[in-house]
Every structure is written in C-alpha cells, then in structure tokens.
C-alpha cells in the first residue's frame, strides 16, 4: 500500500469534512469493532475511523443505498484517511497547530447533527469508538486545513489572462437559458381543494387582477392579497428559467412582455396573477459577470493540484503497513447497523 491512488480535489474538500449518520439506533457493540487496520508512519488507523469517513462519502453520493460498490467505498475511505494522516503529520513536522476555535465549532456541529452528545456517544460506542477519537480526527483535519492555508494557498496565483483563457475554452459552462423576472399574487387552492375553496380562490385572484389592471401598485397588492411566501417581498420571484417553474406558470410568464400582467392562471398550487418585470434572452454570460467565480474556481483547482503533489511526495517516503484488512470483518463490524 506504499503507492496511493490520489484525488487532489477530494483532499481540499476533506479539510471541511463533517460527520454524518451518527444518529442511529444504538446497539450492543461487537467485539473488536475498532481494531487497528493500518499503520501510517507509526500512527495507527482504526476501523471506526474508516467507517466514519465511509458514512461521509456515502452521504455525499446521496446515501448508502446509492453506493453500488461497497468495496470501492471502503477503498475511497481508506485513501482519504491515509492522505489525511500524511498531511497532518507534515503539518506537525512544520510546527502547524490546529485552529482550536474551528475544532470546537466542528465538534459542536457534529453533536447537533447527531441529535446531542448522548446520542453521539451511543453511536460511537456502537462502533467501538469514543468522543476523544472524534476530536482527534477533527484536529487532524484542521491541521490539514491550516497546512493548506499557510503553506499552499499563499503560493497560488491566477492571472486575468488565465481566467479569460478558461472562459474562452469552456463556453458550455456559461450558456444562459432565457429568464424572466416576475412578481405574482397567488391565492391558494391545491389540486385536492374542494369546489368552494377553488371558487373563492379564483374570485380573489380575479379581484387582484382587476385592481392591478386598473393601475394599483402590483407589489403592494401582492403584500395585501397574496397567500404565498413571496408576499412580504411584493410577490417578487426574481429571475427564473422556464424549467424552474411548473409548466402552467412558466408558459404564462414567458408569454408576457415586461410590464404586462397575465390572465388568472391555475396551477397545482392555486391561482396566480403574474406581472413580468424584465426578461433576459438566452445567450452566454459575459466574462465580467463570471470572472470572480472563475478566479475562485481556478484557485481551487491549482490548490488541489499542489495538495496532490504534496501527498504524492509524502506517500513516496511513507511507511504504510496493513495491520488487518480494512475490507474484512473489522471494517464491516465498525459500520453502524
């Protein structure tokens, strides 16, 4: 296991990893659920550590039931843990300390996600782990983050020319669908509403439209009459593309010109009166609108590349020894049932 498969972008994301899935029904822990599975330069990796990272990866993939290859999941988690160990060891060698405030905040977030300290402790016990091991993992992760912040991030530079070049080479990333900026007044009548509710909602919407057509301020009417969450904002829905709205609403909104008010429109949510404020044609977002985002993206990419190079150099010098097979009984037992 001296040579590691590498994914530099995962390493950047790793420093903000959050534990998920701890709030499980506690059960009696199996024997040796947290046995040592790896030795990384003299530091032991336990099965529970791999299990917790497996949970995180599965959560990022949409849940454990979405994972097709459990063996691959174990390998990915093992890789992340080993890379974290190598980077945190390098941080320690350079005298870099974790940010204790961030450590505390992450620990508190994990407790909240678990449903409280008691539930967290029970779930950790089920895996043969404990709160101290969680804190140690958090400290290691934050040391990696501090290493990146102090030793890698200051060396990363992205020029305006690089941003412009990326923009020119990836036009598909900046394609912009036609959009409408609209306000609406909605009177609630869901698809299962009875006839009386539907009639009253339609009549109220018709009244709102008549008042809007007569010249009353549409935003003020929405604040007074709309029954939707946008009412306090004058019914303002901002810009949206056609596929962001139900078809009945989208068809009506995209048929209007700026300043026009629709007929009363029925949707599965009720009756709408729509006023279009502004339209944007389909096209390509201009460079000046996306340059800041692109700059951040390129910084992230370059940072990931540098982290990958550091991991590769550290792995080449590392002594990584399997103690038990992470894919075997120890890792399986460490997963919460």
C-alpha positions in Angstrom: 0.0 0.0 0.0 3.0 2.2 -0.4 1.5 3.8 -3.6 -1.8 5.6 -3.2 -4.4 6.4 -5.7 -4.8 10.2 -5.5 -7.6 12.7 -5.9 -6.3 16.1 -5.1 -9.8 17.8 -5.1 -11.0 15.4 -2.5 -8.2 16.5 -0.3 -9.2 20.1 -0.4 -12.8 19.0 0.4 -11.5 16.7 3.2 -10.5 19.6 5.4 -14.1 20.6 5.8 -15.5 17.0 6.2 -18.4 16.7 8.6 -19.5 13.6 10.3 -22.9 12.3 9.2 -25.1 9.4 10.0 -24.3 9.2 13.7 -27.9 9.5 14.9 -28.5 5.8 14.6 -30.3 3.3 16.8 -27.6 2.2 19.3 -26.9 -1.4 19.6 -24.5 -3.5 21.7 -21.0 -3.2 20.2 -19.5 -6.2 18.6 -16.1 -7.5 19.7 -13.1 -5.8 18.2 -15.2 -3.3 16.1 -12.5 -0.7 16.3 -9.4 -2.8 15.7 -6.3 -1.3 14.2 -6.2 -1.7 10.4 -3.2 0.4 9.2 0.0 1.9 10.4 0.9 5.2 8.7 4.5 6.2 9.7 3.9 4.9 13.2 0.3 6.3 13.6 -2.4 3.7 13.8 -5.7 3.9 11.8 -8.7 2.2 13.3 -11.6 0.6 11.6 -14.0 3.1 13.2 -12.2 6.0 11.5 -12.6 4.4 8.1 -16.3 3.7 8.9 -17.0 7.3 9.7 -15.4 8.5 6.5 -17.4 5.9 4.6 -20.5 7.4 6.0 -19.4 10.8 4.9 -18.6 9.7 1.3 -21.9 7.8 1.1 -23.7 10.9 2.2 -22.1 12.9 -0.5 -23.2 10.3 -3.0 -26.8 10.6 -1.9 -27.0 7.9 0.7 -25.7 4.5 1.4 -28.4 2.9 -0.8 -26.9 4.8 -3.7 -23.5 3.2 -3.4 -23.2 0.4 -5.9 -19.7 -0.9 -4.9 -19.2 -1.3 -1.2 -15.6 -2.4 -1.7 -14.9 0.8 -3.6 -16.4 2.8 -0.8 -14.0 1.2 1.7 -11.0 1.9 -0.6 -12.0 5.5 -1.0 -12.4 6.0 2.7 -9.1 4.3 3.4 -7.4 6.5 0.9 -8.8 9.7 2.5 -7.8 8.6 5.9 -4.2 7.8 4.8 -3.9 11.1 2.9 -5.2 13.0 6.0 -2.6 11.2 8.2 0.2 12.1 5.8 -0.7 15.7 5.6 -1.4 16.2 9.3 2.0 14.6 10.0 3.6 17.1 7.6 1.8 19.9 9.4 3.1 18.7 12.7 6.6 18.5 11.4 6.3 22.1 10.2 5.0 23.2 13.6 1.5 24.0 12.4 -1.2 23.7 15.0 -5.0 23.3 14.5 -7.3 26.2 15.0 -8.9 25.4 18.3 -11.9 27.6 17.7 -12.7 25.7 14.4 -12.2 22.4 16.2 -14.7 23.4 18.8 -17.2 24.6 16.3 -16.9 21.4 14.2 -17.3 19.3 17.3 -20.4 21.2 18.3 -21.8 20.8 14.7 -21.3 17.1 14.9 -23.1 16.9 18.2 -26.1 18.8 16.8 -26.2 16.6 13.7 -26.2 13.5 15.9 -29.1 14.8 18.0 -27.0 15.6 21.1 -23.9 14.4 22.9 -25.7 11.4 24.5 -26.9 10.1 21.1 -23.4 10.8 19.6 -21.7 8.8 22.4 -24.1 5.9 22.0 -23.5 5.8 18.2 -19.7 6.0 18.7 -19.8 3.2 21.3 -21.7 1.1 18.8 -18.7 1.4 16.5 -16.2 0.8 19.3 -15.1 4.4 19.2 -15.5 7.4 21.6 -15.7 11.2 21.6 -11.9 11.6 22.1 -11.3 9.8 18.9 -13.7 12.1 17.1 -11.9 15.1 18.5 -8.5 13.7 17.4 -9.9 13.2 13.9 -11.2 16.8 13.8 -7.9 18.2 15.0 -6.1 16.3 12.2 -8.5 17.6 9.6 -8.0 21.1 10.8 -4.2 20.7 10.8 -4.5 19.8 7.1 -6.7 22.9 6.5 -4.1 25.0 8.3 -1.3 23.5 6.3 -3.1 24.4 3.1 -3.9 27.9 4.3 -0.4 28.6 5.5 1.9 26.8 3.0 0.0 26.3 -0.2 -2.7 29.0 -0.6 -0.2 31.9 -0.4 1.7 30.4 -3.4 -1.3 30.2 -5.6 -1.8 32.9 -8.3 -4.3 33.2 -11.0 -3.9 35.9 -13.7 -6.6 37.7 -15.6 -5.3 36.0 -18.7 -5.8 32.6 -17.2 -9.4 33.5 -16.3 -10.1 34.8 -19.9 -8.5 31.7 -21.4 -10.6 29.3 -19.3 -13.7 31.3 -20.2 -12.9 31.0 -24.0 -12.1 27.3 -23.8 -15.3 26.3 -21.9 -18.2 28.2 -23.4 -20.7 25.5 -22.5 -20.2 26.4 -18.8 -21.5 29.9 -19.4 -24.6 29.2 -21.5 -27.5 31.1 -20.1 -31.2 30.0 -20.6 -33.8 32.6 -21.3 -35.0 34.0 -18.0 -37.9 36.1 -16.7 -38.0 38.4 -13.7 -41.6 38.3 -12.4 -43.9 39.0 -9.4 -47.0 37.1 -8.7 -50.1 37.1 -6.5 -51.2 33.6 -5.5 -54.5 32.5 -3.9 -54.1 29.1 -2.5 -56.1 26.2 -3.9 -54.2 22.9 -4.1 -55.1 20.2 -6.6 -57.2 18.4 -3.9 -59.1 21.5 -2.8 -62.9 21.3 -2.7 -65.1 23.3 -5.1 -65.9 26.0 -2.6 -62.2 26.7 -1.9 -61.4 26.7 -5.6 -64.2 29.2 -6.3 -63.2 31.6 -3.6 -59.5 31.4 -4.6 -60.4 32.1 -8.2 -62.6 35.1 -7.3 -59.9 36.6 -5.1 -57.4 36.2 -7.9 -59.7 37.8 -10.4 -60.2 40.8 -8.0 -56.5 41.1 -7.6 -56.0 41.2 -11.4 -58.7 43.8 -11.9 -57.1 46.1 -9.3 -53.7 45.6 -10.9 -55.0 46.3 -14.4 -56.7 49.4 -13.0 -53.3 50.7 -12.1 -52.8 49.8 -8.4 -49.2 49.0 -7.5 -48.6 45.3 -8.1 -46.1 44.9 -5.3 -48.4 46.5 -2.8 -51.3 44.3 -4.0 -49.1 41.2 -3.5 -48.3 42.2 0.0 -52.0 42.7 0.7 -53.6 39.7 -1.1 -51.0 37.1 -2.0 -51.1 33.9 0.1 -47.6 32.7 -0.9 -44.2 33.1 0.8 -43.1 35.8 -1.6 -45.9 38.1 -0.4 -43.8 40.1 2.1 -41.4 40.9 -0.8 -44.2 42.2 -3.0 -44.6 38.8 -4.8 -41.0 39.1 -6.2 -39.7 35.8 -7.6 -36.5 37.2 -9.0 -35.2 35.8 -12.3 -36.0 32.2 -13.2 -35.8 29.9 -16.2 -38.7 28.0 -17.7 -37.8 24.7 -16.1 -37.7 26.2 -12.6 -41.5 26.7 -12.5 -44.5 24.4 -13.0 -45.5 24.4 -16.7 -48.7 26.3 -16.3 -46.9 29.2 -14.5 -43.9 29.1 -16.8 -46.0 29.2 -20.0 -47.9 32.2 -18.8 -44.9 34.1 -17.5 -42.7 33.5 -20.7 -45.6 34.7 -22.9 -45.6 38.2 -21.3 -43.5 41.2 -22.2 -42.1 43.5 -19.4 -44.8 45.4 -17.7 -47.6 43.1 -18.8 -50.0 41.3 -16.4 -51.3 37.8 -17.1 -54.8 36.5 -17.0 -55.6 34.4 -13.9 -53.5 31.2 -14.2 -54.4 27.9 -12.5 -51.5 25.7 -11.3 -51.3 22.8 -8.8 -50.8 25.3 -6.1 -53.7 27.7 -6.7 -54.5 30.7 -8.9 -51.8 33.2 -10.0 -51.7 36.7 -11.4 -48.3 37.3 -12.9 -46.5 40.5 -13.8 -43.3 40.4 -15.7 -40.7 43.0 -14.7 -37.8 42.1 -17.0 -36.6 39.4 -19.4 -33.2 38.0 -20.3 -32.7 36.3 -23.6 -30.8 33.0 -23.9 -27.1 33.5 -24.6 -23.7 33.4 -23.0 -23.0 35.0 -19.6 -20.4 37.8 -20.2 -16.9 37.4 -18.8 -17.2 40.3 -16.4 -20.2 38.6 -14.7 -18.4 35.3 -14.1 -14.8 36.4 -13.7 -14.8 36.4 -9.9 -16.4 32.9 -9.8 -13.9 31.7 -12.4 -11.0 33.1 -10.4 -12.1 31.2 -7.3 -12.6 28.0 -9.3 -9.1 28.2 -10.8 -7.6 28.9 -7.4 -9.3 25.8 -6.1 -8.1 23.7 -9.0 -4.5 24.9 -8.6 -4.7 24.4 -4.8 -5.9 20.8 -5.4 -3.0 20.2 -7.8 -0.5 21.4 -5.3 -2.0 19.3 -2.5 -1.9 16.3 -4.8 1.8 16.9 -5.4 2.5 17.2 -1.7 0.5 13.9 -1.0 2.5 12.1 -3.7 5.8 13.3 -2.3 4.8 12.3 1.2 3.5 8.9 0.1 6.7 8.1 -1.7 8.6 8.5 1.6 6.0 7.0 3.9 5.9 3.6 5.5 2.3 2.4 5.4 1.7 -1.1 6.8 -1.6 -3.0 6.8 -2.3 -4.4 10.2 -5.6 -6.1 9.3 -7.6 -6.0 6.0 -9.9 -2.9 6.1 -12.4 -4.6 3.8 -12.7 -7.5 6.2 -14.7 -8.2 9.3 -13.2 -5.3 11.3 -14.4 -2.6 8.8 -17.8 -4.4 8.4 -18.4 -4.6 12.1 -17.5 -0.9 12.6 -20.3 0.3 10.4 -23.5 1.2 12.3 -26.3 -1.2 11.7 
